Amino acid sequence: MILEDYLKQHARLNPDKTAVVCGMEACSYAELYERAKLRSAEFSDCRGKVVLIRTTQTLDFLVTKL
């Protein structure tokens, strides 16, 4: 299994359980999975291209890395 598979599994089995806390922001497994899917869709037309992502150490950074 890859990381995305584990996240999807946890989102299904424990949707309301806290997955990550970043500063004052917390995110459940279901929220994290949905955010990762949305971010992935944003980059769907970039397949095969180099994409530069500038971010900071936030929950958004974690979602982008998934």
Secondary structure, DSSP 8 states (H G I E B T S, - for coil): --HHHHHHHHHHH-TTSEEEEETTEEEEHHHHHHHHHHHHHHTGGGTTS-------SSHHHHHHH-
